[in-house]
Amino acid sequence: MHLNKKLLAISLAALSMICAACNKTTENQNDTTENNTNGNVVVDNAILPEVNDDMAPADEEKIDISIGLVKNSASALGAANLFVNSNDNSAYEKYTPVVFNTSEELLNSFNSGEISVAVLPADKAAKCYESTGCYVAAVTTGCNYYIAENGSTVNDIPDLNGKTVTVSGEDTMAQSILNVIAKYNNITINYATADTNSQLISGLKDGSIDIALIQEPYLSQATSENVRSALDLYDYWNDAADTELVTSCLVVNKNFVSENAVAFQFFMKDYAASAPTAKRTAAETAQSAGEFALVDDVDSSKAAIPGCGITFKTDEEMKEMLRSFYNIIAGENTEILGGQVPEDDFYFVNENN
């Protein structure tokens, strides 16, 4: 009898320990998915399931992912084949472009939760860090900055010393980018601002703007008999900053990732295929971008694609590249990043890759 009571006591103690362990495990699991202070689910990158083609969804299981893009931008060209492949059903998931006239409009839509996936200029992407629960998941374009001139006086960076360079008010990184290069080369540059990219293009063409800092594909829209690409800033930036220049990034809402973990990874596979396809098939990509209303000028887009810096860098490579870039930009103007350099929890790193 005493032995039975003793065994019962031992059994109850063991059961209590097992329950405590189960509760602790549940608490730990909840810690990786509970809402953060912004009300967004926090995802532990390491727990995302590893995917392969055997897990690819059937047609009726595919989800439709809306992707926010800025019209006429390099990033819109880099994403164009997502929609081509979605239309012909060769993509893992379905994709719908949501096109905005300016990056500021796209930023506001993403921050308000109207869309969960967006491709934004690198500085605008950083502004999402504090205002909404999101990840930056990829670098989608690298350096595609150029000095355009209506004339023939600029053939090297020192030729800009004392001159006025016009930038677009829609490109809030432009002046900081050129300042980094100017300081490294010990030159002084004055700035003027055109309100929009369209005004920058028209000003170059009509001669009211002599020199401009401009990105592709706007450069190709401006190039004419009188307007030329005077300098490609790729090497000048690398010499000055010793890190790669980032012009656009893919940002995703954390809730979207946690609720669509498998579909998100298939989306990343589709995007990783779209970018190199754009570079290999410039004419077809530009035509498709026109058909999906991503660009207005197919011919200039075709000419621009080789110089757009289209890429798709993810995980640790993306993190190190973007973090280094942000540190350089913060030294010039931290306000364009939202007042701070994003912390490590901003970067989506899939540990299965």
Salt bridges, closest charged atoms under 4 A:
ASP59 OD1 - LYS62 NZ 3.66
GLU104 OE1 - LYS124 NZ 3.81
GLU149 OE1 - ARG228 NH2 2.90
GLU244 OE1 - LYS313 NZ 3.12
ASP296 OD1 - LYS71 NZ 3.13
GLU317 OE2 - LYS313 NZ 3.92
GLU320 OE2 - ARG323 NH2 2.45
GLU332 OE2 - LYS183 NZ 2.82
ASP344 OD2 - LYS319 NZ 3.85
ASP344 OD1 - ARG323 NH1 2.79
